[in-house]
Amino acid sequence: MGRYHIRVATGAWLFSGSFNRVQLWLVGERGEAELELQLRPARGQVEEIEQDVPQDLGPLLFVKLRKHHSLVEDAWFCDRITVQGPGTLKETAFPCYRWVQGEDLLTLPEGTARLAGENTLDKFQKHREKELKERKLIYCWDTWHEGLPLTIAADSVKDLPPDMKFHGGKRLDYEWTGKTGLLEMILKRVYNFLNSWDSLEDFDQIFWGPKSTLCEKVHQHWKDDELFGYQFLNGTNPMMLRRSTSLPSRLVLPSGMEELRAQLEKELQNGSLFEADFILLDGIAANVIQGEKQYLAAPLVMLKMEPSGKLLPMVIQIQPPNASYPTPPLFLPSDPPLAWLLAKTWVRSSDFQVHQLQYHLLNTHMLAEVIAVATMRCLPGLHPVFKLLIPHTRYTMEMNLRGRIHFNSESGIFSQAVSTGGGPHVQLLRRAMAKLTYSSLCPPEHLADRGLLGIPSALYAHDALRLWEITARYVEGIIHLFYHGDDIVRGDTELQAWCREITEVGLCQAQDRGENWAEKRKLFRHSAQSPLFSCLLQSRSALSFPYNVHLSDALPSMQQSTSASMTGVLGP
């Protein structure tokens, strides 16, 4: 006979506790015992039980639990169960961190991470196989749009697996933020309903409320060339800038611009010429909002890096050459102030479209969802990579599903307010998907490819590399415990299935876009590290820097911009 001390921890979230009774079993190497005492777990509490067991169970392998209900089903969120065995047996942890619903028997394995064993009769191996079989019935793939990454199969939030939904506090916070934002927009609309905007300063009428120091700086200097260039290095979307290795073929310089050509070639020879090309937007039809056709540009910006580290624009081309305009107009800092400001505003509008769809939606949210679904389908809870990733993908599926509902809705914010909304966003996402490569998700390779290493004023690059290295040490410390060589990586069948699920299924046959990161330990470490950086750190940075101004859906044609007036900038 031995005495076991059991602790059952319930989540602290709203509605985590349950009025239903919970029955427990202990399963060891030498036997199984049903505990007589039944629990009614309370939110945020740790229930402690002492139980005498007549037989010797040996080292504990599993805890089984079943929730009973008589009248009303009341879900329970179980954090973990820990058991201290008799004598010198160490305390054993059985992590759960999921909702317990219904009356099915739930088996929790001892929580030490381990790779799949070769012995198919092993109890843990059988548990892994059963767990994945059940998960593949719950986590199914769906197609949002052809040619785009697959998504979780769910038409609404209620269709999601319970463990992928926002918990009570998270849901209330998310919905409250949306409602307060909507209320603010309504109040501003009412306040400005009878007011006309006759100057750029009139935009202050919609920017009341507390502002950060950074917002105030942008508000004061948004028209300056220095801030315009700075944002390509360190703004919301620092992903477009690259060092020029030759003058872009689309940059057609007409006669009379020999001096500009000479300046560009001089900067090119000095290695201080940079470019930002938004060709991804070329030819995409713009949205129609409230019966008004919107506009999209595909600009090219050439910039120079001064010795002080300032990045300044030299020339802006709004659209690439085409049959109608073999020599499209160019805009220079020496142009009339409003014409030059309007050209820069077009660039900011295009930057907003590409940033939101390619670098925010696709590279962080959609990629994160593919990894989250593949992880649930292919990696059991005992797998070390599952334990590494699962805390960071907790709410990905509901967040993305809510976003897709807004994208698909004609009344959604993207359809009602953005030039690429209402359908054009799908074409842009498909183009961006075709450019997605493994190296584009790894900052050292991506920054090197764009020629942005070693630039003192490239603060984003410095921070990205530092965070990448911090993440690398964290991931390496875990990977090193289980994978000592490439042969172990190749021999891990669950890991190989996970890699194939991501590249061949979720990312629609993207396995040839770079090296096979399921073959080598170093590449595999990057593959586990990249989701943490792209889907967690990059996603947060994508929302951290304020855009200076958005006239993106009220911009007039640039054909007459050399005589731009305030009416031309603000629209009729």
Beta strands, then each sheet from edge to edge (+ up, - down):
strand 1: 2-10
strand 2: 21-28
strand 3: 31-34
strand 4: 46-53
strand 5: 60-68
strand 6: 76-84
strand 7: 91-100
strand 8: 106-109
strand 9: 141-142
strand 10: 151-152
strand 11: 241-243
strand 12: 273-277
strand 13: 288-289
strand 14: 292-293
strand 15: 300-305
strand 16: 311-317
strand 17: 330-331
sheet 1: 4+ 1- 6+ 7-
sheet 2: 3+ 2- 5+ 8-
sheet 3: 9+ 10-
sheet 4: 11+ 12- 15+ 16- 17+
sheet 5: 13+ 14-
end
